[in-house]
Amino acid sequence: MTSFPLVRLDQVAEVRLGRQRAPKDHHGDHMRPYLRAANVGWSGLRLGDVNRMNFTDAELETYRLLPGDLLLSEASGSPGEVGKPALWLGQIENCAFQNTLLRVRPHVHDPSFLLHYFRFVALSGGFVPEARGVGIAHLGRARLAGWLTPLPSGVEQRRIVEILEDHLSRLDAADRSTHACQRRLILVEEAGLRRLGVLEPHEMELIGSKVLDVRGGWSRSGKHIVDASQGVPYIKMNNVTRRGRLELDKVVHVAAEVADVTKYGLLVGDILFNSKNSGDLIGKTAVVDKRISGAVFNENLIRLRFDESLLSEFVAIWFRATVMRNAIREAASASTNVAAVYQQQLLNMSIWVPTISVQAAVVEEFETLRVASERLQHAAVKAQTRSRSLRQAVLAAAFEGKLTGRHTDDEIIEEMAAAR
């Protein structure tokens, strides 16, 4: 759908699949940095985590990245990620690439022009019909090499890049503003959580002294899973979010006759504590609400029932406070392999027990922040959806030869975005 002449990519560029990773290359005398699919993002290269493997000098000559090379994701479990491109500018000396990436080394094109073109194809799903495979979709070197690619004159390529980057820079600025608003709200909440830890020792009590009941969960097997209409909801650690919410879109159900509801049943107001997880996720906490009253829970969760001196919503907020997070991390650090906090460790931790009116005020403050956060998140999702639509429209207009660099471009872009 381009107005420019089309040529096979391999007629105007070298297309190569990266080097396969093998155990024998984990060590050697020529360890070199290399990029993989995880290093390619929609906004460019992610170079904070670059791995190394052994490349001989001859192999490095074959797989070395040079400024102006383009890297495309060769495969992904998500078809829409296949072909995602980024431009290499020589950021790391003697850097190579793995076979999860395809390298395009242009001989005729302006690299920035090709970057925008491949981003347009990937964002609009153009590579998806070409991807092959079950579970993991592969683009493949041969298919990319035969890709019909627009080839306007060099002057026209540079003009398109200049116009595109002007439009896209404004969208980038809007995206940064959206992310900044989201970040500010998170910082406000984090400041509130830190304030909860600035307390006098006499205001603190052991969690164990306030708990009426504590119990670890139940381990089910695959044969226990049944249809939702026939079973009892089974709550797992991935149903508890970092921010203390319950996500129930993917709850599994277990047969009622094997789920011991008397022993493992959940009541409104119970606290669920994630006792085993990775180091950064352990300690996630949520309050049981009426949606899952009567459900059972798995062995990676601990159920806590507190006496009337504590509001459940306040307890859930406290478990996210900095002082409590530090205590959880310290307890978990003593475990090996998977981070774990055991019941007795949890009961020996401290909790702030102010008056009910103070607890209610804290809950109200954080509920106000939660509502604002969800409203902002909803607005951010809409803004991101619109930004993606506008990006596709800008790129489509560019490669259909409709952009002029004048103010009328905005009307064309809006019209094309509305039609998508």
C-alpha positions in Angstrom: 0.0 0.0 0.0 2.9 2.3 -0.8 3.1 4.8 -3.7 6.9 4.1 -4.2 8.7 1.6 -6.3 9.1 -1.8 -4.6 12.2 -4.1 -4.6 13.0 -7.3 -2.8 14.9 -6.5 0.4 17.8 -8.8 -0.4 18.4 -6.8 -3.6 19.2 -3.7 -1.6 20.4 -5.1 1.8 22.1 -8.0 3.4 19.7 -10.0 5.6 21.2 -12.4 8.1 19.9 -14.5 11.0 21.9 -14.2 14.2 24.1 -16.8 15.8 22.5 -19.7 17.7 23.2 -19.9 21.4 24.6 -23.2 22.6 25.9 -24.4 26.1 29.5 -24.7 24.7 29.5 -21.0 24.1 28.7 -20.0 27.6 32.4 -19.9 28.4 35.5 -19.4 26.2 38.5 -17.2 25.4 36.4 -14.7 23.3 33.4 -13.7 25.3 31.6 -10.9 23.5 28.4 -8.9 24.1 25.5 -9.9 22.0 21.9 -8.7 21.6 18.8 -10.9 21.7 15.0 -10.3 21.2 14.7 -9.0 24.8 17.0 -6.1 23.9 14.6 -4.8 21.1 11.7 -2.6 22.3 9.1 -0.5 20.4 10.9 2.6 21.5 14.4 1.4 20.6 17.1 -0.8 22.0 17.1 -1.8 25.7 20.8 -2.1 26.6 20.6 -2.3 30.4 20.9 -6.1 30.3 23.3 -7.3 27.6 24.5 -10.9 27.8 27.8 -12.3 26.6 28.9 -15.5 24.8 31.9 -16.9 23.1 32.4 -15.6 19.5 35.7 -16.4 17.7 37.2 -13.6 15.7 35.9 -15.2 12.5 32.4 -15.5 14.0 32.5 -11.9 15.2 33.2 -10.8 11.6 30.1 -12.5 10.5 27.8 -11.4 13.3 29.3 -8.1 14.3 26.9 -5.2 14.4 27.8 -2.0 12.6 26.2 1.5 12.9 23.2 1.7 10.6 22.3 -2.0 11.0 18.6 -2.8 11.7 17.6 -5.5 14.1 14.2 -7.2 13.8 12.6 -9.7 16.2 12.7 -13.0 14.4 10.2 -14.8 16.6 7.7 -14.3 19.5 5.0 -16.0 21.3 2.9 -12.9 20.5 2.6 -12.6 16.7 2.2 -8.8 16.9 5.8 -8.6 18.3 7.3 -10.4 15.3 9.4 -8.0 13.1 9.6 -5.3 15.8 12.7 -3.2 14.7 15.4 -1.1 16.2 18.4 0.8 14.8 21.9 0.0 16.0 24.1 3.1 16.4 27.3 1.4 17.6 26.6 1.8 21.3 28.7 -1.2 22.3 32.1 -2.1 20.8 32.4 -5.5 19.2 28.7 -6.4 19.8 27.1 -9.4 18.0 23.5 -10.7 17.8 21.7 -14.0 18.5 19.3 -16.0 16.2 16.2 -14.5 17.9 17.0 -11.4 15.8 17.4 -10.7 12.1 20.0 -8.2 10.9 19.3 -6.0 7.9 22.3 -4.1 6.6 21.1 -1.6 4.0 23.1 -0.8 0.9 20.8 1.8 -0.6 18.3 2.9 1.9 18.7 5.5 4.6 18.7 3.3 7.8 16.2 5.6 9.5 13.8 5.3 6.6 13.9 1.5 6.8 13.5 1.7 10.6 10.3 3.7 10.2 9.1 1.4 7.4 9.6 -1.8 9.3 8.0 -0.2 12.4 5.0 0.6 10.3 4.7 -2.9 9.0 5.1 -4.4 12.5 2.7 -2.0 14.2 0.1 -2.6 11.5 0.4 -6.4 11.8 1.9 -6.7 8.3 4.5 -9.3 9.3 1.9 -11.5 11.0 0.6 -13.4 7.9 4.2 -14.2 7.0 5.1 -15.6 10.5 5.1 -19.3 10.8 5.1 -21.8 13.7 2.8 -23.1 16.4 3.0 -21.3 19.8 6.1 -19.3 18.7 5.6 -17.3 15.5 8.8 -17.0 13.3 9.3 -14.5 10.5 12.4 -16.3 9.1 15.4 -14.9 7.1 14.1 -16.1 3.7 10.7 -14.5 4.1 12.2 -11.2 5.2 14.8 -11.3 2.4 12.0 -11.5 -0.1 10.0 -8.7 1.5 8.9 -6.1 -1.1 10.3 -2.9 0.3 9.7 0.7 -1.0 12.6 2.4 -2.6 12.0 6.2 -3.1 14.9 8.4 -4.1 17.5 9.3 -1.4 16.1 12.9 -1.3 12.6 11.6 -0.8 13.7 9.1 1.9 15.3 11.9 3.9 12.3 14.2 3.4 10.0 11.4 4.7 12.2 10.8 7.7 12.3 14.5 8.6 8.5 14.8 8.4 7.9 11.6 10.3 10.3 12.4 13.1 8.6 15.8 13.5 5.2 14.2 13.9 6.5 11.3 16.0 8.4 13.5 18.4 5.2 15.2 19.3 3.6 11.9 20.0 6.6 10.9 22.1 6.3 14.1 24.1 2.6 13.3 24.8 3.5 9.7 25.8 6.2 11.0 28.2 3.6 13.4 29.8 1.2 10.5 30.3 3.9 8.4 31.9 5.0 11.3 34.1 1.4 11.7 35.4 1.2 8.0 36.2 4.6 8.1 38.0 3.7 11.2 40.1 0.6 9.4 41.5 2.7 6.3 42.3 5.2 8.6 44.1 2.4 10.2 46.1 1.2 6.8 47.2 4.8 5.7 48.1 5.3 8.8 50.2 2.1 8.0 52.1 3.3 4.4 52.7 6.6 5.7 53.9 4.8 8.0 56.4 3.2 4.9 58.0 6.6 3.7 59.1 7.5 6.8 61.1 6.0 5.6 64.3 6.7 5.5 68.0 7.7 2.0 69.3 4.9 1.9 71.9 2.3 2.2 69.1 3.5 -1.1 67.6 2.3 -4.6 68.5 3.1 -8.1 67.3 1.0 -9.3 64.4 0.5 -12.6 66.3 -1.1 -10.8 69.2 -3.8 -9.5 66.9 -4.5 -12.6 64.8 -7.5 -14.8 65.6 -6.6 -17.4 63.0 -3.7 -18.1 60.6 -3.5 -20.9 58.1 -1.5 -21.9 55.0 -3.2 -22.9 51.9 -4.0 -26.1 50.1 -2.1 -27.7 47.2 -4.4 -29.0 44.5 -3.5 -31.3 41.6 -4.5 -31.0 38.0 -7.3 -33.7 38.4 -9.1 -31.4 40.8 -9.8 -28.7 38.3 -13.3 -28.5 37.0 -15.6 -26.1 35.1 -16.5 -22.9 36.9 -20.2 -24.0 37.2 -19.3 -27.1 39.0 -16.5 -26.1 41.4 -15.2 -23.7 44.1 -12.9 -20.8 43.1 -9.2 -21.5 43.9 -7.2 -18.4 44.6 -3.5 -18.4 43.7 -0.6 -15.9 44.3 -1.0 -14.5 40.8 -4.5 -13.4 41.6 -3.0 -10.9 44.2 -1.4 -7.8 42.7 1.5 -5.8 43.9 -0.9 -2.9 44.8 -3.1 -5.0 47.0 -5.9 -5.8 44.6 -7.5 -9.1 43.6 -7.6 -9.9 39.9 -10.1 -12.7 39.2 -10.1 -12.9 35.4 -8.2 -16.1 35.4 -9.4 -17.9 38.5 -9.4 -21.7 38.3 -12.1 -23.8 40.0 -11.6 -27.1 41.9 -14.1 -29.9 42.6 -16.3 -29.0 45.7 -16.0 -32.5 47.1 -12.1 -32.2 47.5 -11.9 -28.5 48.5 -12.1 -28.4 52.2 -14.0 -25.2 52.6 -14.4 -25.6 56.4 -10.6 -25.6 56.7 -9.5 -23.5 53.7 -12.5 -21.3 53.0 -12.2 -17.6 52.7 -14.5 -15.0 54.4 -15.0 -11.4 53.6 -12.3 -9.4 55.5 -9.7 -12.2 55.5 -6.2 -11.1 54.6 -4.3 -13.2 51.9 -0.5 -12.9 52.2 1.8 -14.2 49.4 4.3 -16.2 51.4 6.4 -17.8 48.6 7.5 -16.0 45.4 10.4 -14.2 43.8 12.2 -11.7 46.0 10.5 -8.6 44.6 7.0 -10.1 44.6 6.9 -11.9 48.0 4.5 -10.3 50.5 1.8 -9.2 48.2 -1.3 -8.8 50.3 -5.1 -8.3 49.6 -8.4 -8.3 51.4 -10.9 -10.9 50.6 -14.1 -9.4 49.3 -17.6 -10.8 48.6 -16.6 -11.8 45.1 -14.5 -14.7 46.5 -16.2 -15.4 49.8 -16.3 -19.2 50.1 -13.3 -19.7 47.8 -10.3 -21.8 48.9 -6.6 -20.7 48.5 -3.3 -22.4 47.6 -0.2 -23.2 49.5 1.7 -20.1 48.4 -0.7 -18.0 50.4 -1.3 -17.5 54.1 -4.8 -16.6 55.4 -4.9 -14.2 58.3 -8.0 -13.2 60.4 -7.5 -10.3 62.7 -9.5 -9.2 65.8 -11.8 -6.2 65.9 -9.0 -3.8 66.8 -7.8 -3.7 63.2 -9.6 -2.9 59.9 -8.8 -5.3 57.2 -8.3 -2.6 54.6 -5.9 -0.8 57.0 -3.9 -4.1 57.5 -3.6 -4.5 53.7 -2.2 -0.9 53.4 0.2 -1.6 56.3 1.7 -4.6 54.6 2.7 -2.4 51.7 4.3 0.2 54.0 8.1 0.6 53.6 8.8 -0.6 57.2 6.8 -3.8 56.6 8.3 -4.4 53.2 11.8 -4.2 54.7 10.8 -6.7 57.4 9.4 -9.1 54.8 12.5 -8.8 52.6 14.8 -9.5 55.6 12.8 -12.6 56.6 12.7 -13.9 53.0 16.4 -13.3 52.5 17.2 -16.2 54.9 15.5 -18.7 52.6 17.1 -20.5 49.7 15.9 -20.8 46.1 12.4 -19.4 46.2 11.9 -16.5 48.7 9.7 -17.6 51.6 8.2 -16.1 54.7 6.8 -18.6 57.1 3.9 -18.3 59.5 5.8 -17.8 62.7 8.1 -15.2 61.1 5.0 -13.3 59.9 3.4 -13.5 63.4 6.6 -12.1 65.0 6.5 -9.0 62.8 5.1 -5.7 64.1 2.0 -3.8 63.1 0.9 -0.3 63.9 -2.4 -0.4 65.9 -3.8 3.2 66.1 -7.5 3.9 67.0 -10.1 2.7 64.6 -10.8 6.4 63.6 -7.2 6.9 62.6 -7.2 3.6 60.6 -10.4 4.7 58.9 -8.7 8.0 57.9 -5.7 6.2 56.5 -8.0 3.9 54.5 -10.0 6.9 53.2 -6.8 8.6 52.1 -5.5 5.6 50.2 -9.0 4.9 48.7 -9.0 8.5 47.3 -5.5 7.8 45.8 -6.8 4.4 44.4 -9.8 6.0 42.7 -7.6 8.8 41.2 -5.0 6.2 40.1 -7.7 4.0 38.4 -9.2 7.1 36.7 -5.7 8.1 35.5 -4.9 4.6 34.4 -8.1 4.4 32.4 -7.2 7.8 30.8 -3.6 6.6 30.2 -4.9 3.4 28.4 -7.1 5.5 26.2 -4.2 7.9 25.5 -1.9 5.0 24.7 -4.4 3.4 22.4 -4.9 6.7 20.6 -1.2 7.3 20.4 -0.7 3.8 18.8 -3.5 4.6 16.3 -1.9 7.9 15.5 1.5 6.4 15.1 0.2 3.8 12.6 -1.7 6.6 10.8 1.4 8.8 10.6 3.5 5.9 9.2 0.8 4.8 6.8 0.4 8.4 5.5 4.2 8.6 5.0 4.5 5.4 3.0 1.5 6.2 0.9 3.1 9.5 0.0 0.4 11.7 1.7 2.6 13.7 4.1 3.8 17.1 2.9 5.2 18.6 6.1 2.5 21.3 6.1 -0.4 21.8 8.6 -2.8 19.8 6.4 -0.9 16.7 7.5 -2.7 16.8 10.8 -6.1 16.5 9.1 -4.9 13.6 6.9 -3.5 11.8 10.0 -6.7 12.3 12.0 -8.8 11.0 9.2 -6.6 7.9 8.7 -6.5 7.2 12.4 -10.3 7.4 12.7 -10.6 4.9 9.8 -8.4 2.3 11.4 
